[in-house]
Every structure is written in C-alpha cells, then in structure tokens.
Amino acid sequence: MLSLHTRLQRIVAILQKSNTYLEGERAAEETGFLSFRPEVLAVAVEELVKIRPPPGTSIDLGCGSGGWLLLAAVAGYDSYGIEIHPGLVEEAERNLAEALREGLINPEVKAVIAQGNFYPRSEKEAVLRFRDAHNEHPASMPWEDTIAWSDIPITLADADIVYCWSWPTQSRFLYNWLERAARRDAIFVLPAYLRYTQGEHMNASLKEPNRFLLSKLNPDGEVFIGRRVE
C-alpha cells in the first residue's frame, strides 16, 4: 500500500475536485456547505496520528463532501460522518467510493456516512430557540427530524476523535453541547475553535457563554487539535 502521506494527498485531490463542483454548482446558500481546505486537514491528520495513533473511532459532525471522514479513514481510524443535506451525502458517498476503488482506505477500516441531524432529538427545542434568538441562517443551523445516530453503531460518547467545523454563530451552541455529550478523554479537531472562542469571530455579544475549554495538543497549524482542560 502507498505511504500514508501519498494516500492523504490522493484524497485531497478527490476532495478539491468535489468541493470545486459543490461550490460552483450548489451554492452555500442552498446547502450551508463551505469546505475547509482539505490540504490543511491532511496535515492535521498527520499530526493527529503522532498524538493519538490508530486504531480508534472518529466522528465527523456535518461531514459535507466527506473531508475529515475520508482523511481519518485513510489514516486507519474507523470513521463515521453525519450530514443533514441529502445532496451532500450523495457527494460524500461518491468520494468514498472513489477512494475505495483507488485502494486508498484499508478495507478493514469502517467508513460510514449517515444522513440526518447530528443533534439528538432531546436538543430540538434548544437548537431552534438558539437559532431563532441569534438570527442564524436556516441553511447553517437546520433541523431535520431524522436523527442520524440511529443509522450508525456508535454514539458521540463512543468517539475517540470528534471533528466539526461549525458556522461562527452556531459554534457557541455546538461547543457547549460537545462539552456535555462527548467523552471526557476525546480529542477534538476543530478548525475554527480559537477564532470562535478567542479571536475575531468569538461572538462575545452572545448571551450564551462558551463553557467548552480545550488545551491545544499540536503547537502549530490552522486546525485546533486538543483535549478538555481539566
């Protein structure tokens, strides 16, 4: 099998082509989709492997075209992705099929995409209340009564690695939910965590406090990789 670096770069090429299509043909206004650069995520995966080597279980919340899910699977983590928009699920499945055809993912590693909501039904009232209070664009914080967790064999509390790139306004709600629901020793991979909690997009005007505090494990890079502050 090709080296991990080479396989990651092959996945990056698949995702770049896919994301160009999605951003050109399916506007973010329609799907809420905005891709984080896969070449940067590939570097984050190589950092993650040093910090927390596989095997392990990764969950990609709002997986879009399958970016983190595919890259984590290539590295050897059983990977699950949840996406609410059916069109993006189809694109992620096409990208996964291409990666498997090219032999970039070990067939013994699980890679599963589920369509539906990554918030559990118990959070519905709180999600809608937060969205309405902060004028969140419906495409960036939608609600779908199909809960995707019923289609995958893990819960959030089972995941060793949690990935999500949220929209800025939603981040406050999302991080506080992760603080309550994710396992205590999970590693979190969050592209905008520092910007949304300490930087120019921290939304300090929101009345909802950010209770989710993480310490950074990798010293460099644009993607935050960290654990809870104990």
N, C-alpha and C positions, 0 to 999 in steps of 0.2 A: 504494500500500500504506500502511496505517496506520503511524504512528510506532512506533519500537522500544518506547518506554515503554508505549504503548497496547496493543501486541500482547503484551508481557510481562504486563500486568495482566489481559488476557483469558485467558492461560494460567493465571495464578494462580487465577482464578475456577474454571476447569475442575478444577484440582488440589485446591482447597479442597473442592469438592463431592465429588470422588472420594475424598479422604482421610477425609472425614466418614463416607462409606459404609464404607470399609475398616475404620476404627477402631470403627465401630458394629456391623458385621455379621461381620467377620472379625478376631477378637481377635489381638493381637500374639503371644499365647502360641501360636497356631496357625501363624503365618507368620513371626514375627520382625519384622513390619513396624511401624515407628514413623516417622511422617512428620516431616521437618524443615519448618518453616513456609515455604511457597512464596513468600510475600510478601517474606521476608528473602532467599531465594535470588534473586529477581528483582532486588533491589538489588545483590547480589553480581555478577550478570551485567552490569549496567550499569557497575560498577566494572571488571570484567574487560575489557570492550570498550575502556576507556580505556588499560589496561595492555598488553593483547595483542589488538589488533583482529583480526577475522576477515579472510580465511579461516583455517581451522585445523581440527584434529581434537580432539574431546573424547570422553572415555570416562567413563561413569557406572557405577561398580562397586557393584552391589546397587541397581539403579535403582528398585525398588519400583513405585510408580504412574507413574513416568516423570518425576519432578520436574525434576531437573537436565537430563536429556536433552532434554526439550521446551523448556525455557527457553534452553539453549545453542543449540539448533537455530533457534529464533526469532531469535537474535542473529546467525546466519549461520555457525555452526560446524558442520561435519559431525559428527554426534553418534551415538554408539553406547552402548547400555545393556545391561548384563548383570544378569539376575535369576534366582535359583535356584528360586523358587516359581512353578509354572505359573499359579496364580490371580492373582498379582500381574503376571505377564507379560500375561495377558489384559486386566487393568485398564489397564496401561500402553499396550497396543495400542489399546484403546478411546479413551483420552485422546489418543493420537497421531492417530487417525482423526478425532476431533472437531476437533483443531487444524488438520488439513489441510483439512477441509470448510469451516472458517471462514476459510481463506486466511491463517492466521497464520504459516505457515512457507513460505519460498520453496521451490517445488518442485525447484529445482536443488540444494538443501541436503539431504544424506543424513541420515536419521533411522531408525536400525535398532535393534530390540530382540531380544536373543538369550536363550534360556532355558538355564540350566545354571550351572556353577561358574565363578567368575572366578579362582579359584586354578588354576594349571596342575596337571596330574596329577603332575608331579615334586614338588609340595608336599604331596601327600596325607598321607604319613607324618608330616610335621612339623605339619600342621594338626591332625590327630587327636591327636597327642601333646600339643600345646599345649592343645587343648580339654579333654582329659581331666585334665591337670595342674591346670587352673585352674577346673574345675567349670563350664565355660561351658554355658549352656543350649543344648541341641541346635538349637533354632529360631534362635538367634542366630549360631551358627557351624556350619551343617550341611555335610555333604559329599555331593555328587552326582557320580557318575562321568561324567555328560555334561558335557564341558568346552565352555563357550560360545564360546571363541575360534575354534573350528573353523567357526562359523557367521557370523563377521564378517571383513571383509577387512583387519583391522589386528591388530597385537599391542600389548601395553602399551607397548612401546618406541617405537611409532609415534605415540603420543598426545601432542599439544602441551599438552593440559589434562587433568588427572586429578582426578575428583571422587569422594569417598566419605565417607559418614557412618557410621562403624562403631559397634558396641556398645563400651562402655568397655573391657571385658576383652580383646576381640579386637583392640583398636587397637594394642597393643604388637606383636603378631604382624604385623598388616596393615602398619603403618608400616615395619617392618623389611623386609618383602617388597618394598614400594614402593621402599625405599632401594636394594635390589639390582636390581630389574627395570625400573623406569621410566627414561625417558631423562633424561640429566643436566640438560638445559635445560628440562624440563617445568615448567609452572605447576601447582601443586596447590591445589585448592579443597576445604578440609576444615573442615566446620562446628565440630568439637569439638577441633581439633588442640591449641590452647593449654590447654584444660581437661584433656585427656587426657595431656598431657606436662608441664604446669607447674601445673595447678590442682587443684581438689578431687577430680577423678577420675583423677589421674595414675597410680594403681595402683603406687605406689612399692614395695609389698611384693612385686611380681612379680620373679622372679629374672631374667627375660628383659629385658635392658637396651633402652632406646629409642635406637637408633642413627640415627634419621631426624631431622635437624635442618634446619629451614626458617627463612628470614627473611621477615617479613611485607612484602608489597608495598603493600597498601592500609592506611592508618593507622587507619581506623575500621571498624566493622561487626562483626556477630556471626559472620560466616563468614571463616575464615582463608584468605587468598589469598597464596601465597608461592612462593618458589623455594628450592632447596637452598642451604644455607650452604656456601660454598666455602672 
